[in-house]
Amino acid sequence: MIILRFLILTIFTISLTFAHEADEARLEFWKEYYNPKVEANRSNLPSIDIELIQNKPFYQLKTNVQNFTFSPENDMKNNNPSQGYGKLFINGEYISRIYSPYYFIRALPIGNNEIKVILSNNMDHDISYNGKIISDTINFQFPTYTFSEARNRSYNTMIQCEFSDEGQKLVRQLAEKNMLISESSSHLQCRFDARNDILGPFVKKMTRLQRYYHQVTLEALKKRIKLWKKFENGEIKLSYARKQNELIENEIDILMENKLKQLNAAKK
């Protein structure tokens, strides 16, 4: 009886081993099937080097290649390993084909990002040498500062909206009209950008109350920018603009008070 159990256990173990090996073989087969490779010649070996260039608030991915030509006009026409396109992946997710040295990236996910470009020929075969795919990878932390640093940076930028040389020049110009700098659409736009561009990427890290205040403040700034532009264009009088501006600012306090009551009621 013991011998029989031992034989059954041995057969079962061997079956699992073969099944595991078969699964790995199938996996390798389908990887090759969906991501076929073409071997490059050593004498004319393609190479790739990528770099990320910040063009605030966006990015340009620069792809430098040697012994390789971007050729969208030859798509699906030949299997030449020295021409084709780049495959862009961000954090393992396919993004786009690259057919030129520069590729525009509007936004990156918060955190450490892996950016990878694989060279591929016109028949959609990844180019390799000695079985290794020719590619380049860089890692980029976005933003380059933490949420705590972002709040300080946003505050300091808003201060500069008024106390920079340009801000002080605007203060003097408005003072001659008995107006405040907060009654200028350009100043309000500066404050909007300081909050939206710097704190915006960290919305998911905010508490519910912080996120709500962030959104309410941005909406109020949008309304105030629109309002003071109308005044600057001569569409409304100063007295009316000031009255409407006061209503918009007071609305922030009302909305925040109501939100706080809502959150406290949800805790009970």
Protein Blocks (a to p, Z undefined) as FASTA:
>chain_A
ZZmmmmmmmmmmmmmmmmmmmmmmmmmmmmmmmmccddddfklcccdddddddddfbdcd
ddddehiacdfklgokbccfkbccddddeehiafbdcfbfbdcdfbdcedjddddddddd
fkopacdeehiacdddddddddfbdfklmmmmmmmmmmmmmmmmklmmmmmmmmmnopaf
klcfklmmmmmmmmmmmmmmmmmmpcfklmmmmmmmmmmmmmmmmmmmmmmnopacfklm
mmmmmmmmmmmmmmmmmmmmmmmmmmZZ
